Amino acid sequence: MQLLILVLLLHAIVTADSANVSSTGQAPLKKPSHSVGLIEGQKFEANCSLSGIMAPPEGLLIAWNWKVGNEYPVRLANHFSDNTQETVTYSASQFRGRLWVHIENSSSCVLTINPVSISDSGEYQCLINGNQELLLDVHVDRPFRNIEISYEPKNVTEGEEVTVTCTADGSFPQPDVQWLSEGQKVTREAKTTVNRSLDGSFSVRSVLRKDAKVGVRYSCSIWDRFTEKLLLEFVEPIPGPKVKTPLKEVTGILGKNVVLKCRLSLPHNNSDIMKELSIIWLVHDPTGTEKIIHEVIQGDKTLSSAKYFQRTKNFWNTFVSQGIADLEIQAVTIEDMGNYICRIKKGTELIGENFVELKVTSPYSKPVITYVRRDIHQHQVLHLLCLTQGGFPIGDIQWLGPGQKDLTDQSESHIKETSDGMYKMMSDLKIVVEVDDTYTCVVSNPWLENKETEVIVFVNKNM
C-alpha cells in the first residue's frame, strides 16, 4: 500500500482590464478573469491595478466586494483618498482581523486575507469609482487528511471476486474520485457515496468489485481540480513480479565507479524461472529516446553500446539466486548523467521495469584565501579572495566573519566554466582588519554533503 501526494499551490496576485459602468452606476459582474485555488490557512492577495487611473477632484473610491453563488454581494472594504485624506473602512464581520487593504507603490490596491478559510470561497470584485477593475473566482480548499484503501477477502485467489474500498474524509469542496485497473478507467464500475458534515467538509466512500488477477493493481485517486491536488493509493491483492530500484537518485563521483541498484522479486522464488529471464539496462538520451546500454539474455551478455564499451557489468549468478540486477558503470563521466531504466523480460514478455536517475559530480578543491597587500595594519580596508576549482555542478561560496556571522551578502562572486566542463569559483569579500578577527570561506557542492573550508585569522604581529 503506497501513498502519492502531488500538490500544486496557486497564489493569486493578478490584474484585469477595466469594465464599463452600467446606466445604474453599478458595475455589472463580468465573468471572472481568473479562477484561483487556495489551501485553507494560506495567505491570499489580490492586486487591483491603478495603472492609467486618474483620480477625479472629488476623490478616488476603491471598493472590494465578495459574492457567494446567487447571494447579494457583500461589501468588504472601502479605500477612499483625495488631496486631503486617505481612509479605509471595513464592513464584513466574517473577515474581522484577517482582511486588510492597502495601496502598494501607488500602482495597485492590494486586498489581503490571512489566513483564508473554506467559507471565504466566492467571487471577489474590485471597483474603482464604480468601474469593475478585477473579478476573481476564488476556491478555498481543505485537503483530505488521509486516504485509505483496503480489500476483502485477504486471501483472495485468482478469478475470485475481490471488493476494494477507498475512503477519505475532512475535505472541501467535493472532490472527484477515479479508479484505475490494468491501465483502464473503471470509475463507472464503482459505487461512490459522498456525505457532508456540519462544518461543511466532505467524506467519501467508494467501493469497486472486480475478479482478482495476479499482479493487477487497483488504484483509487481523489482529485481536487482547483488546487490540482491528487491523492492516490493502490492495493495489489495477488502480488505479481516486482522490479524495484531502491534508490531513485544516485550520485556518482567523476572518474569513479557507480552502481545503479535494481531488484526483482517473484511471489515464489524459482531459480529455473530466473534463468529464463533477460536483464536490459537502457538510458534516455537528451531527445528522450531509449538506448540499450547493457543487455544480458539468459546469462549471456549480448550488447553494450560504444559509449559504455567495457565500462558496464552486472552479476548474473547473483541475479538468479537473489534477484539482484544491479548495473555497475566504471569511470563515470558527466556525459553519463541521465535517467536509466532497469527492464526485466521473459522472451518478448515484459515482466517489469523501474527507473533511476544518475547524477555525476566533481568535488571542488579546498579553497584558498588570498589578499593583495603584504603589509597589513589594523583598521585597514582589505579585499579577501577565495578561490576554488574543478567542481561540478555550479556550487556556492559562503563567507563567515567574526562570531560566525554570515557575510555572504557583502561579497561578490564570479563563476567560470573551464575547458574540461568543470567550474572555477572566486569570491571577493571587502573587510576592515581587526586584531583576532577570523574569516572562513565555505565551499559547497549541491550534490555532496561535505563542505570544504579555509580559515584566515588576523593576529597582532606589529600590526
BELVENWO-V874973 format. One record per helix or strand of 3 or more residues. SS is the DSSP state (A for helix, B for strand). FROM is the first residue (numbers start at 1). TO is the last residue. If there is no record, write none. Layout:
SS&FROM&TO, SS&FROM&TO
This chain:
B&2&6, B&34&39, B&43&49, B&60&67, B&74&81, B&86&90, A&93&95, B&99&104, B&108&114, A&118&120, B&122&128, B&131&142, B&146&152, B&161&172, B&176&181, A&187&189, B&191&196, B&202&211, B&218&224, B&229&235, B&242&244, B&249&253, B&258&260, B&263&265, A&271&275, B&278&284, B&290&297, B&300&303, A&306&308, A&316&322, B&327&329, A&334&336, B&338&346, B&349&362, B&368&370, B&381&392, B&396&400, A&402&404, A&408&410, B&411&417, B&423&432, B&438&444, B&451&457
